[in-house]
Amino acid sequence: MAMAKKYSFRGLVSALLVVLGAVYSYAADRVVGANASLDVEPGARSAALGSATMAVDGDYLGLLSNPYQLADMNYAWGSFSHTEYYEDTKYDFASATMPLGNGLGLGVAFARYGADDIPYIKDGEPLPEGSDYNTLSIADYVFSVSVGKRLTDRLSLGVSFHGLYRELDQTGYGFRGDAGLRYRVVDNFVLSGLLKGWTSSAASWESGEFEYSAPELYLAASYGIDVPYLYGKLNFYWQGAGLLHHEAREMDFNEDNDGDGRIWDDPLAWLSGGRGGLEFTFDFGLSLRAGLSSFTTFQSVTAGAGLTIAKFLKVDYAFESHPVLSPVHRVSFSFSPYLFSRKPKDGTPEAQIRKRAVLTEEPDDFVDGADDVEGAASAESLAAESAGTAVASESQGAGLTEKSSEVSGQTAEETSAEKPTEKRAGVESRPVFVETDDEILE
């Protein structure tokens, strides 16, 4: 009897899940690009590299697509970016990251993507005179939490959760969860993967409509080459298109194209849908960047530069072109309070430390001899001053008597007699070394 009740309960739960799944499928509309504001690139550094954010390490404005970089973070950073698009649309993004120790890092981010002061006229109202229009604002507000954990010396895991509040013609809420892995094949070659929307990307509207997008998988890679002759390092970044679904990859909004195939349908079309960039970083902190936000057209060229000041302040700029829309200029700043107040730890990527050579202490007899030499030098200096005074007195001797000249001469001779004529045996005039253990930043 108990066994029958157990199976009856399992059957009831299974039936309930089937019913809920059917209701969910009926009520939800599957769309492409639900919560698309989460896919907009905020950071100037990654934007200048063709928005290959998944492959870029150390850009903490890219937490929405690169959470696993938090695993290798050594210091807390605060970052901010500002972008102005066409028709006064603005995108402001701020993030704060901090290490928690043992290969664990935490990051939070807040963003606003929208436009203000949009004029409108209500139905039935007359056309206003001059500029006396009613205005409105539309915006998406994003809040994100990301965690990165180093699993092994070469493998890192990153997980992030994003919440979205939409204030358009109607209000709505959105949610998405991402998870990624990064594997360091060798020191300068890194592979990354991101499952975007592993929870699905869902949005609910005030009207009761519910939308969602299925999960998508992306791959990325980076490779670096040291260039000692130019005092810097050259880095290559690449991020591929989605692997699991068809997606629009042409940037000219042409719907009649067949370049949206999956990798097993058309590998060349999939490769052309990727993006990438080059970055050369000089040892003194200047970085030059260029890239393509889509390999399908050279009209998607990107470029930019960055400067690291005193290891704790980073300033980046990016220019992005588009085959249809207006060009975009992007600026971002990153600041580390810890690096401003303290010296970086030895071996961390934020700074390289060079230690001065610590000199050994000289024997005591050498120090004593050095003191005697200094005393003799002082006596010689005093005698020279006295002799100079005597000579000056003789040159002004028009009103002086011969007796005064003799007295001055005797004084000079007595003073000169006090000068030591022999140095202490075995003492040489060598420089005095001072022991130090100071550390300086390069």
Buried (B, 14 or more C-beta within 10 A) or exposed (E): EEEEEEEEEEEEEEEEEEEEEEEEEEEBEEBEEBBBBBBBBBBBBBBBBBBBBBBBBBBBBBBBBBBBBBBBBBBBBBBBBBBBBEEEBBBBBBBBBBBEEEBBBBBBBEBBBBBEEBEEEEEEEEEEEEEEEEEBEBBBBBEBBBBBBBBEEEBBBBBBBBBBBBBBEEEBBBBBBBBBBBBBEEEBEBBBBBBBBBBBBBBBBEEEEBBBBEBBBBBBBBBBEEEEEEEBBBBBBBBBBBBEEEBBBBBEEEEEEEBBBBBEEBEEBBEBBBBBBBBBBBEEBEBBBBBBBBBBBEBBBBBBBBBBEEBBBBBBBBBBBBBEEEEBBBBBBBBBEBBEEEEBEEEBEBBEBEEEEEEEEBEEEBEEBBEEBEEBEEEEEEBEEBBEEBEEBEEEEEEEEEEEBEBBEEBBEEBBEEEEEEEEEEBEEEEEEEEEEEEEEE
